Amino acid sequence: MAVAQRVVTKEPRVAVWSVDCPSADDGAMPANLTFRGISIDATDVAAQARFWSEVLGWNAHPAPDGTVTLAPTDGSAYVITIRPVDTPKPGQNKIHFDLTTDSPVAMAATVQRALDAGGRLIDIGQTEADGHEVLADPEGNELCIIEPGNRFLADTGTIGAINCDGTQALGYFWSQALGWPLVWDQDEETAIQSPAGGSKITWSGPPLLPRYERDRIRFDVSTTDLDQARTALSALGATEIDASTMRDLDGNEFTLTQVPPAG
């Protein structure tokens, strides 16, 4: 499989923190962020929402602004938001989902469900020895269906990993920004996971994919104090684009929104 589209097949190990990795004791202001989920741009929001709802088994909730939010049914603590755009996908995405399965029968059923919903099998250099299946959704967004027995993704949820193209430094950035510990740090590949469990977020290390004008799949994060979060994220190396959008260390866009305090 092409390096830039690696799938997580690692065995679980104790996290190894690099000496260059910022820690909670470095005095950096906490960003106090919540990972709200993932935005996916689509030229046909209804078709994309239908595909991902059927593949994941998540519930679709259309909104007056033309977006559709997919709410989890498997205990995941984030949502997927499908957002309307006019431009088609320009090239390989920097983010894709790794979907878990617990048996060969379940894996075959997930693949068939994706095909029936409008997906297709694609070849990006993977071999039969890799074990997983690589597909594209109706608009060409890549996804991987992981074979059963992958211990690294055990007990993570339907989406075992949000698999990202990115540097080791970016894994450190998001670990500190979200307050999620590293669960993998080796050979410039990193992964983090919420202390509460759920999907892991992984970064595959170099070489990186080409960058296009706009990231079609993006992180959505929220905070109860927008100014404080912007200051903290800027201190970690992020840059502001506009009132609700920033770029991380690798130049990837993410949205930052303010929400009222809980309770």
C-alpha positions in Angstrom: 0.0 0.0 0.0 1.3 3.5 -0.8 3.1 5.0 2.2 0.9 8.2 2.2 -2.3 6.1 2.5 -1.0 3.7 5.1 -3.6 1.8 7.2 -3.1 1.3 10.9 -2.1 -2.3 11.3 0.2 -1.8 14.3 0.2 -3.9 17.4 -0.6 -1.9 20.6 2.4 -0.6 22.5 3.0 1.6 25.5 3.1 5.2 24.3 6.7 6.5 23.8 7.0 10.2 24.3 9.7 11.9 22.3 12.0 14.3 24.2 10.7 17.0 21.9 7.1 16.4 22.6 5.4 19.1 24.7 4.0 17.8 28.0 1.4 19.1 30.3 4.1 20.4 32.6 5.7 22.8 30.0 3.5 25.7 31.1 1.6 26.0 27.9 -1.9 27.4 28.2 -4.5 24.6 27.8 -6.6 25.0 24.7 -9.7 23.5 26.5 -10.9 22.0 23.2 -13.6 19.3 22.5 -13.2 17.2 19.4 -16.7 17.7 17.8 -16.0 15.6 14.8 -15.3 15.7 11.1 -16.6 17.8 8.3 -16.8 16.3 4.8 -17.4 18.6 1.7 -19.8 17.1 -0.9 -21.3 18.2 -4.2 -24.3 15.9 -3.4 -24.9 16.1 0.3 -27.9 13.8 0.3 -26.0 11.0 -1.5 -23.0 11.3 0.7 -25.1 11.4 3.9 -27.0 8.3 2.7 -23.7 6.4 2.0 -22.1 7.1 5.3 -25.3 6.6 7.3 -25.8 3.2 5.7 -22.1 2.1 6.0 -21.7 3.3 9.6 -25.2 2.7 10.8 -25.3 6.3 12.1 -28.5 8.5 12.0 -28.7 11.3 9.5 -30.1 14.7 10.6 -30.6 17.3 7.8 -30.4 21.0 8.8 -31.9 24.1 7.2 -28.5 25.3 6.0 -28.1 22.3 3.7 -25.8 20.3 5.9 -26.5 16.9 7.2 -25.1 15.7 10.6 -24.5 12.0 11.2 -25.0 11.1 14.8 -23.3 8.0 16.2 -25.2 4.9 17.3 -22.1 3.0 18.6 -21.2 5.2 21.5 -18.7 7.5 19.6 -18.5 10.9 21.1 -18.3 13.0 17.9 -20.4 13.6 14.7 -19.8 13.7 11.0 -21.1 16.8 9.2 -21.6 16.7 5.4 -21.3 20.2 4.0 -22.4 21.4 0.5 -19.8 22.7 -2.0 -19.7 23.2 -5.7 -16.2 21.8 -6.5 -15.4 18.1 -6.9 -12.7 16.3 -5.0 -9.3 17.4 -6.5 -7.1 14.5 -5.4 -6.3 12.1 -2.6 -7.6 13.2 0.8 -5.3 13.8 3.7 -7.9 12.2 6.1 -9.8 8.9 5.7 -11.6 6.5 8.0 -10.4 3.1 9.0 -13.5 1.0 9.8 -13.3 -2.0 12.1 -14.8 -5.5 11.8 -15.0 -8.3 14.2 -15.2 -11.3 11.9 -14.6 -12.2 8.2 -18.4 -12.3 7.8 -18.8 -8.9 9.3 -16.0 -7.6 7.1 -17.6 -9.0 3.9 -20.9 -7.5 5.0 -19.4 -4.0 5.5 -17.7 -4.1 2.1 -21.0 -5.2 0.5 -22.9 -2.5 2.4 -20.5 0.1 1.1 -20.8 -1.1 -2.5 -24.6 -1.3 -2.3 -24.6 2.3 -1.0 -22.7 3.6 -4.0 -19.1 3.0 -3.1 -16.5 1.2 -5.2 -13.3 -0.8 -4.6 -10.1 1.1 -5.5 -6.5 0.2 -5.9 -4.0 2.6 -4.3 -1.1 0.1 -4.2 -2.4 -2.3 -1.5 -1.7 -6.1 -1.9 -3.7 -9.1 -0.8 -1.2 -9.6 2.0 -2.3 -6.3 3.5 -5.6 -7.9 4.6 -7.8 -4.8 4.4 -10.1 -3.5 1.7 -9.8 0.0 0.2 -12.9 1.7 -1.2 -14.1 5.1 -2.3 -17.4 6.7 -1.4 -19.7 8.1 -4.2 -17.5 11.2 -4.5 -14.2 9.4 -4.4 -13.3 9.9 -0.7 -11.1 7.0 0.4 -11.9 4.6 3.2 -10.5 1.4 4.5 -12.2 -1.6 6.0 -9.9 -3.3 8.4 -9.7 -7.1 8.8 -10.8 -8.6 12.1 -8.1 -9.2 14.7 -6.4 -5.8 14.5 -5.4 -5.4 18.1 -4.4 -1.7 17.8 -8.0 -0.8 16.8 -9.7 -3.1 19.3 -12.6 -1.6 21.3 -12.4 1.7 19.4 -15.8 1.8 17.7 -17.1 1.5 14.1 -14.5 4.0 13.0 -11.4 2.5 14.5 -9.2 5.3 13.4 -9.4 8.7 11.8 -6.3 8.1 9.6 -4.4 11.3 8.7 -1.5 12.3 6.5 0.8 14.3 8.8 4.0 14.7 10.6 5.1 13.5 14.0 5.0 17.1 15.2 1.3 17.3 14.2 0.5 14.3 16.4 2.2 16.1 19.3 0.2 19.3 18.5 -3.2 17.6 18.6 -2.2 15.6 21.7 -1.6 18.8 23.6 -4.4 20.8 22.0 -7.1 18.2 22.8 -5.4 16.8 26.0 -5.4 13.3 24.5 -2.4 11.1 25.3 -0.2 9.5 22.6 -0.9 5.8 22.2 1.6 5.4 19.4 4.9 7.2 18.7 7.3 5.3 16.5 9.1 5.9 13.2 7.6 9.3 12.9 4.1 7.9 13.1 1.9 9.0 15.9 -1.6 8.2 17.3 -3.7 9.7 20.0 -6.9 8.7 21.8 -9.3 10.3 24.1 -8.9 9.2 27.8 -12.5 8.0 27.5 -11.6 5.7 24.6 -13.2 5.6 21.1 -11.7 6.2 17.7 -7.9 6.8 17.6 -6.5 9.7 15.4 -3.4 8.6 13.6 -0.7 10.4 11.6 1.3 8.4 9.0 4.5 10.5 8.9 6.4 11.5 5.8 6.3 11.6 2.9 3.2 13.8 2.9 0.6 14.0 0.2 0.3 17.0 -2.1 -1.8 19.9 -0.8 -4.8 21.3 -2.6 -6.6 24.6 -2.2 -9.0 23.4 0.4 -9.0 20.4 2.7 -12.1 18.4 1.8 -12.2 16.5 5.1 -11.5 18.6 8.2 -11.4 18.5 12.0 -14.2 20.3 13.9 -13.3 21.4 17.4 -15.2 23.5 19.9 -14.5 25.5 23.0 -16.3 27.5 25.7 -13.8 30.4 25.4 -12.9 31.3 21.8 -10.3 33.9 22.5 -8.5 31.7 25.1 -8.5 28.8 22.7 -7.2 30.8 19.8 -4.3 32.1 22.0 -3.5 28.6 23.2 -3.6 27.1 19.7 -1.5 29.9 18.3 1.1 29.3 21.0 1.2 25.7 19.9 1.9 26.8 16.3 -1.5 27.1 14.7 -2.4 30.1 12.5 -5.7 31.9 12.1 -7.5 32.0 8.7 -10.7 33.7 9.8 -13.0 33.9 12.8 -13.9 30.2 12.8 -11.0 28.6 10.8 -7.4 27.9 11.7 -4.5 25.9 10.2 -2.5 23.4 12.2 1.3 22.9 12.0 1.1 21.0 8.7 -1.2 23.6 7.1 -4.4 21.6 7.4 -7.6 23.6 8.0 -9.8 23.0 11.0 -12.9 24.8 12.3 -13.1 26.2 15.8 -16.5 27.2 17.2 -17.7 28.5 20.6 -20.3 26.6 22.6 -21.9 27.4 25.9 -20.5 25.9 29.0 -22.1 22.6 30.0 -24.9 22.8 32.5 
